[in-house]
Each structure stands twice: as C-alpha cells, then as structure tokens.
Amino acid sequence: TGTNFTGATGVTFNTTAATSFTVASATSITATVPTGATTGTIKVLKTGATTATSAASFTVTTVVANPTITSFTPASGPVGTVVTITGTNFTGATGVTFNTTAATSFTVASATSITATVPTGATTGTIKVLKTGATTATSATSFTVTTVSAVTRTIANYNFNSGTTYATLVPITASGVTSTATSSEAFTTFAGTASGATAFTANTTAGNAVAMANSSGTNTRYFQFAVGGASLPSYSGYKLYVQPQRSATGAATLTLSYSTNGTTFTTATTAAVGTAFTGLTFDLTGVTPLNGAANITFRLAASGATGTGTLRIDNFQVQATSSAGRVTGLSEAVNAITALSVWPNPAHGTLNIQSAAPATTVQLFDLTGREVRQTLTDGVGAASLNLNGLPAAIYLLRSGSSTQRVVVE
C-alpha cells in the first residue's frame, strides 16, 4: 500500500524481482514473492521516478512440509519395542509420541522412515510425529502397548548322564544361558535316580549321579555350578533343586552358598541329607544380589560325615523368572509335525511329551504368543508338563522347529 503506483514497472523483494505483480490502483499493488527472494526491503520501480523503498523488511520464511504417517510396524508390543514408522516429510521431525507419551529415543532414518522406541509409561493410542512449523502427523490406527508376562523356567538342568569329566558334562540350558560344573574332587559317578515329583523339570531317566568322598567337620569339599550368558541379567527370583544321597556314615549336611564374582561366597542355607535320594528345594527368591546378575556360581558343600563313605547328588536344576517371556511371530499355521508327540490331547493336569531330540527345551505358548510353560526333554527326548492353573484354551507346544497344537480342558 502506498501512493502514485500507477505506471509502476517492477517490484523487488530485497534484490530479487517479482515475476508476477499487479497494479490494482494508484495506492495498491499485489506481488508474489519470487523464487530466490531473501529477507529485505520491498521496492516499487517506476520509469522516470525515484524508486520507493519500504521502511521495514519483508521476512522470507521457509515453507515446512507437513509430515504424514501412512503405516507403522509392528502394530503392538511392550515398552522397549522398536517401531518403524513410514510416511512422508519426516526430515526435521522433532518428536514422536505414543498416545500422549513422548518417545525418549527416535531416529529419522530418511524423509519417509522413522524408528522410535516405545517409552516407559506409554499406553495404547495413536502415534504422532511432531515437526516445528508443521502440522503434527497422526497415525490412522492405534499402536497397542502390551504387557510382557514374567515367565518362570528351568534355566540349567543337570542329570549327569553325559560326560566323563565335569568339563564335559552337558547341561540343558534355557536360551541365552550357559552353565558349567566343577568340584573340589575328582569326577566320580554313582547310580543315579529319576527326578522327584517336586523337580522343576522332569528327568525321567535314572542314569548317573556324581559322587565325592565324605567331608566331616568342614565345608571344604563341594560341587559347584556356574550360570551366565547374555540372557542371565534378565532373570531374578532363583530357586535350586537337587537330589542328594549319602552313605550310612556319609556327609549329613549340604550347605548352599552363592557368588556373583566367582570368588567371594555367601552362605544362603543348609539342609539335611538322607540315605535315600530325596529332592531338596532351596528358595533364593529373597536373595536380591542374584537378581539381574551377569554371572552366578552356586556351591553345594558337604559336612557332617561320621565315617568313610560318599555323598552323591543327582538332578541339579536352577529355576528363575524372566520378564522376557513373550514370543512374537508364533502362528498356528506352523502346526504339528510328527517329530513332536503329545498325549493326552485334549489334556488337563499333565501333558506327556515325546520329542525326536533329547535334552531340548519345550515351550508352551498361548495364541497371543506368550510363553506360559517350559520344560526340558530328558536323554531319550521325553518330558512331562504341568498344566495346572492354565485356563481352558488352545495352546501351541514348540520344541526346536517342531510345533504341536494342544487343547487344555
């Protein structure tokens, strides 16, 4: 707006000429900001007249393209799940939210892709991508925040039926868990026993036990079992099971101690040993230093012998609870192959299992992919699974690459 615009021959923004302008009247001109224009004064040019210059500058702003969300994957998951968001105009994005909770970790991979981690406190709802100066993009559907159920499983299982030294013993371990056995004494085997009814996992073959000479007044003779591996820090709430037996004058007491550094041991509890193989359960769920530990060593020390003889143990097992219990991508479409047999089916109480593979983890999942039970097959591929407490439903039993549909009544 101004005066004497009639006959104007040009308009510039800073130093760039407008390619389109219209003299609407002697007091009004409309002009389009041209490509390449920068912030500065506006000038009106007129042949034979002094160029008019605005008192203030015109600020040329950058047009911010609004982001859009076209899809995201996966559609659901617990806190910590990495979600890939696909859309447009993500360059320069300043934030991602799950429902109303901001993601504390996200990466703009490209103009069309963002990865974001579901944050603590997130609830089910839409995903939003924020960008300064642009309209927030909102997903058309909601991301479902799920809860990972804790799973209690046997993470190490020794039946002592394989190996000729402690170093060559082959324990059955949970995924991501390793275990080794040692002793203060030479490796000696003795006739073993099948596991008792209170065992965490059924070892149905009565094979070998390991034995050592008596220890009278001290705890200097011991069996020792170490667990570690990438998955161990996710475990807590430990329990141990073992079946000891002594000769008539053998060591009458087992002392359980533990260490998280392999050198400094803390005594946890003691238990009496009888002359028949009898299952003992050591409950360490209240021993908080074990929770989340990267490595744990359990020591069973013998004492209290009254004469010459031996102490034997069989079916040593470690049980613990992990929050990493959900398995994704499990489909009933991979149902049933002959390498995995179960009976009865439908079942209630106990499910009998025969796998083609001995010493193999067997897992039972509900149809959401949540692991609800786990056991280990023995040396001949057999196992039993306690179904008590499970609601009547269809489940999937998996061992290695074999899967079987199971109906629980």
N, C-alpha and C positions, 0 to 999 in steps of 0.2 A: 504494500500500500504506500502511496506517495502522491506526487504531483507531476504534471506535464509528461506523462508516459506516452502520449500519442506520438507515433513515429519512432518508437524505440526499436533499435536494430539488434539488440542482443542482451542476454543475461548471463552472468558468470557466477559460479559458486567457488569462492577463493579464486583460483586462476583457471578453472575448467568451465568452458562454455556450455550452457544448457543447449541440448539439441532440440528441445521442444519447449516453446513458451508461447503464450497468447496475451496480447494486449487487450484486456477486457474493457478498459475505459481509460480515461486520462488519469485516473487515480488508482488503477488496479491492474496488476499483471499476475498471471499464473505461470509457473515454470516448474519443470520436472528436474529433480536432482540428477545430473548425468553420471554415467559410469566414470570412475576415476576421481570424482569430486572428493575434496578433503575439507576439513573444518576451516572456516574463514568467513570473511565478509561477503555479502552479495552485492553485485554491481549491475546497474542498468545502463546500457550503452545507447547513445543516440547521436546520429551524424550531425556534426556542427555544434554539438552541445557538450558541456562538461559531464563526464561520467558520474552518475550518482552512486554513492557507496553507503551501505548500511552502517549504522552506528555500532551494532552488535554483530557478533559472528553467528553463522549458522553451523550447528554441530552435525556433522555427518556420522550417523551411527551404523553399526554393523547389524544386519538383519540375522537373527538367530533362528535357525531352522528348528521347528518343534519336533521333539523325538516321538516315535510311536513304538508300541510293543505289539508284535504280531504273534509271538509264541514264547513259551519257556519250557525247559525240561530239566529235571523231572517235574511231574505235577505235584508231588508230595515228598516229604522227607522230614527227619528230625532236625533240631538245631545242629548246625555244623555242616549241613548238606550244601554242596556247591551247586548252584543253579545257573544254567546258561540261558540268558535272555536274548531273544532275537528280535530285531526291529529295524528302525531307520533313525538316522541323525543322532547317534549316540555320542559322537565326538564332542568333548567338552562337558559331558554329564558330570554333575556334582554330587549325586547321591542316588541310592536305591533304598526303597523301603519295602518291608514285608508287612502287609496290613499297615500298621502305624509305627512299626519299629524300624529304625534305620539300620541298614547293614553296616557293620564296622569294617568290613573287608569287601571290596569290589574292584574289578579291573575292567576298564574299557578296552576290550581286545581290538575292536575296529568300529567303524561307523554303524555297523549292523549287529554287533555282538558285545554283550557284557556278561562277565561271570561274577556272581555275588554269593556270599556265604550267608546262610540263614542265621540270624543273630540270636543270642540268648534273649528270651522274652518275647520272641516273635509268636504271633498267633495266626490262625487261618484267615486269609483275606487276599485282596489283590496285591500285585506287585506294581510299584511305581518307580519311574526313572525321572529324576529331577535334573533340571538344567537351567542355569541362570539366564534370565531374559526370555525364556521359552515356556510354553505351556507344559505342565507335567504330563508325562505319558502314563497311562493306567492300563494294566492288562485287562482283557475281556473276561478272563476267568480267574478264580482264586487259586492260590497255592495253599495246599493243605499241610499244616505243620503237624507231624505225627510224634508220638512218644515212643522212644526205644525202651522196650521192656528188658529189665535185667534178666539174665539167664544164668542159672547155676549149672555148672558142668564139671565133669571129671577132667582135669587138665593134664594129669600124669597118672599112669596106671602100670604097675609092675606086677607081672605074675611069675617072673623068674624062670620061665620055661624056655627061654632062648639065651644064648651067650655062655661062654666058658670062663669069662672074667667079668668083673664089674664094668670094665670099659666096654665090653661087647654086649652087655645087656641091652635089649631093645624094648624100651617102654612105649606104650601107646600114649600119645600126647595130643592135646587139642591144637587146632590151627594156630600157628604163630607162637607156640610154646615149645621149648626144648627142655630136656631133663637128662641128667647124668647121675650115676650111682657110684659111691665109693665106700670103703670101710677101713677101719683100723686093722682089720685082719685079712688073711688070705681068703680068696674066693673059695667057698665050700658049699656044696649043695646037699640037700636033705629031702626026703619025700615030703611033698607039699600037700595042699588041700585046695578044694574048690572054695570060692569066696562064700562068705556067710550071707544070710538074708539081709543083714544091715549094711552090706557093702554099697558104696556109691554106684559101682558098676559091676555087673555080674561077670566073674571069671569062672566059667563052669567046668574048666578042665583042672583036675587035681594033678599038677605037674611037680615042679621043684619048688622048694623053699631055699633061702640062703641061711647059713648057719655060722656060728662062731663059738669058740671056747668060752667057758664061764669067766665072769668077772665078779669078784667077791665084794670088796668094800668100796670100790671106786667106780667112776663112770668113764674109765679110760678106754674101754672097748665099745665100738659103736658102728652102726650102719648110718650112712649119710646120703641124702638125696638133694640135689640142687635143681631148681627150676629157673628158667629165664626165657628169653625170646622177645620178639618185637611186641607181642600181644600181652605179655605179663603185666605191664603197668596199668592195663585196663581192668585188672582183677582185684577183688577185695573179698573179705569175709571167708577166710580159709578154714577148711576142716581137713583132717587127715584120718585115714582108715588103715589099719594094719591088723593082721592076724599073727600074733606071736605064740610060741610054744616053748616050754623049757623041759629039760630032763628033770628027774626027781630032785636032784641037788643043784639044778641049774639056777641061773640068774633070775631072781623073783621079781625084779622091778625094771621097768623101762622108764627112762627119763627123756622127755621130749624137749629139745631146745631148738632155737632158730637163730639165723643170722642173715642180715641183708648185705653184708660185705664179705662173707665167707671166712672171716677170722674171729670176729667177736660174737660169742653166742650168749643168748639169754634163755634161761630155763623157763619153760612155759608150764609144764605139768608133769606128773608122774602117774604110772598105772601099774597094777599088779599083773604078773604073768602066771598063767596056769600051765598045767601039764598037758592040756589038750589045746589044739588050735582054736582060739576064741577071738572073735572080732572086737577090736577096740576103736572107738572114735574119739579123736582129740578135737575139740571145738575151739578154734582160734579166731572166731568171728569178732571177738572183742579186742584182739591184738592189733591195734591201729597201725603200728610201724610196718606191718606187712602190706597194708592197703596201698596199692599203686607202686609197690616196689619193683625195680627193674630186675632184681635177682634175689632169690631166697634160697637158703640152704637149711634143710631140716635134718636134725641129728637125733637118732634113737640110740641112747646109751644104756648099757646093761650094768646091773649091780645086784648085790644081794645073794650071790651063789653060796651054797653051803658045802660044796664038794666039786669033784670033777664031773664035767658034763658039757652040754651045749645049750645055746639059745638059738632058736630059729624064728624067722619071720617069713610070711607069705602075703601076697595080695596087698602090697603097699599102694595106696591111692591118695592123690591130692585133689580136693574139690575146692572150687572158688566160684565167685559170682562176678559176671561181667555185664556192663551196660551195653556192650557191642553185640546185641542179640538179634538184631533184625537183619534178614537176608532179602535183598531185592532181586527181582527178576525171576523168582521161582514160579513156574507155571505148571498147572495141572496137565498141560499139553504134553509134558515130558513123562507121562505116566508109564510106569510099570514095565520092567523088563525082568526076564527070568533069573538074572543074576542076584535078585533080592527077593526072598520069600518070607512071608509073614503068616502067622496063624495065632489065634482065630481072627477072622476078619469078616464081619464086624467084631470088635473087641471091646472088652472092658476089664479093668483091673490090671492085667498083664498082657503084653504083646510079645510073642516069641518071634525071633528074627533069625534067619539063616542067610548069610551073605556069602558070595563067592570069595571074598577076600578076608583073611584073618587079620586081627589087630587093626581094624578100621573103624573110624568114627562113624556112628549112625546118628542122624539128626531127624527130629520130628518137627514139622512146621505147620502152623495153621495157614489158611488160604490167604491171609494178608502178608505172608512171608515172614512171620515172627517165629523164631525158634522157641519151642515150648518144652522140649525134652532132648536129651542127648545121652548116648551110651557108647560103649566100645565093644566090638566083637572080640571073642577070645581067639585062641590059637587055631581053632577049626572054623572060624567065621560065624560062631553062634553068639547070641546075646538075648537078653530079655529087657523089656522097657516097662517101667511102672507108669501106668496111665491114670492112677488115682488123682482126683482133683481136676481133671480136664473136662470141660463141658462136652456134651454130645455134639459131634460135628464131623466133617470130613477133614482129614489131615493128609499131609504128604510126608512120607518117610524117605530120606535120602541117605545113600551110602556111596561115596565116590561119585561115579557118573550114573548110578542106578537110582531110580525113584519109583516108589510104590504108593498107591492110593490106599489110605487106611480110614475105616469108618469106626469112630469111637461111640459106643452106645451109652 
